[in-house]
């Protein structure tokens, strides 16, 4: 096979000129569609632009994002547990004093309301200073 024997795979198309001197180049006359690099905005974009943007936190601007700990009083704990028992979020969930938050163990805060008469061991529980004093006074521990 030689060079003069090669044939093109597709036929060459000849550009057809329209108008005198090809002034409009087959684009009609004037307007956005006649211009080079013309782009017509999609209809859906006009619809999207009318939708409101999600800015800030809206109605719940003063609501905290952090998960608040579940409060449990000393009075309820002293009724549910025996002496030298371990008090933790898992044991509180098992006893039914606290419920899970979206399938996870909640943070628990022990409140000083009521009196405690047994020595208990507190693990992974948030406590205030007055609760610490009451627990340590009886002989309990906070870890």
Protein Blocks (a to p, Z undefined) as FASTA:
>chain_A
ZZklpccfbdcdddddehehilnnonagghjklpghiacddfklmmmmmpccdehjljmm
mpcfbdcdddddfklmmmmpcehiacdfklmmmnopacceehiacdddddfedcdfbdcd
dehiacdfklmmmmmmnopacZZ
